[in-house]
Amino acid sequence: MTVVLVEHRLERLSEVCPRLIALVAGRLLFDGTPRAAFNSPAVQERVGMPVYTRLALAAELPAPLPVTLADTTAAFRGLRG
């Protein structure tokens, strides 16, 4: 079964969708996983990033940047050593 979801809350998409298709001006920009999408410079520039990914970027975490709350929490816990 295929479900088409139009959503602007990127955090929500990262949590519930195994595949993202990003369109810009009616043209395909990206088709793949949320992790690949939000680590793509083209998607970051044209669509944006989930808040979790922006936090990880600001903290200079290594790539691939986390895109879900669980992955971001784990990445920041890993900084404590």
C-alpha positions as CSV (number, residue, x, y, z in Angstrom):
1,M,0.0,0.0,0.0
2,T,1.2,3.5,-0.8
3,V,0.2,6.5,1.2
4,V,1.0,10.0,0.0
5,L,1.5,12.5,2.8
6,V,2.1,16.2,2.3
7,E,3.8,17.6,5.4
8,H,5.9,20.7,6.2
9,R,6.9,19.6,9.7
10,L,10.2,17.9,8.8
11,E,10.6,16.4,12.2
12,R,7.4,14.5,11.7
13,L,8.4,13.1,8.3
14,S,11.7,11.9,9.7
15,E,9.9,9.9,12.4
16,V,7.1,8.3,10.4
17,C,8.3,7.9,6.8
18,P,10.7,5.3,5.5
19,R,11.0,7.1,2.2
20,L,10.8,10.8,1.2
21,I,10.2,12.4,-2.1
22,A,11.0,16.1,-2.3
23,L,9.5,18.2,-5.0
24,V,10.5,21.8,-5.8
25,A,8.4,23.8,-8.3
26,G,6.9,20.5,-9.4
27,R,10.2,18.8,-10.1
28,L,11.8,15.9,-8.3
29,L,14.6,17.1,-6.0
30,F,15.1,13.9,-4.0
31,D,13.8,10.4,-3.6
32,G,15.2,8.3,-0.7
33,T,15.4,7.8,3.0
34,P,15.0,10.6,5.5
35,R,18.6,10.2,6.7
36,A,19.9,10.6,3.1
37,A,17.5,13.4,2.3
38,F,18.3,15.6,5.2
39,N,22.0,15.0,4.8
40,S,21.8,16.1,1.2
41,P,23.1,19.7,0.6
42,A,20.4,20.2,-2.2
43,V,17.6,19.2,0.2
44,Q,19.1,21.2,3.1
45,E,19.2,24.3,0.9
46,R,15.9,24.0,-0.9
47,V,13.6,22.2,1.6
48,G,15.4,22.7,5.0
49,M,16.3,20.4,7.8
50,P,14.6,19.0,10.9
51,V,15.4,20.8,14.1
52,Y,17.3,17.8,15.3
53,T,19.6,17.9,12.3
54,R,20.1,21.7,12.7
55,L,21.1,21.1,16.3
56,A,23.6,18.4,15.3
57,L,25.0,20.6,12.6
58,A,25.4,23.5,15.1
59,A,27.2,21.1,17.5
60,E,29.5,20.1,14.7
61,L,28.6,16.4,15.0
62,P,30.1,14.2,12.3
63,A,28.2,13.1,9.3
64,P,25.8,11.6,8.7
65,L,23.8,14.0,10.8
66,P,20.9,12.5,12.8
67,V,17.4,13.2,11.6
68,T,15.2,11.8,14.4
69,L,14.9,12.6,18.1
70,A,16.2,9.2,19.1
71,D,19.2,9.4,16.8
72,T,20.0,12.9,18.0
73,T,19.7,12.0,21.7
74,A,22.1,9.0,21.1
75,A,24.6,11.2,19.2
76,F,24.7,13.8,22.0
77,R,25.0,11.2,24.7
78,G,27.9,9.8,22.8
79,L,29.7,13.2,23.2
80,R,29.8,12.7,26.9
81,G,32.3,9.9,26.4
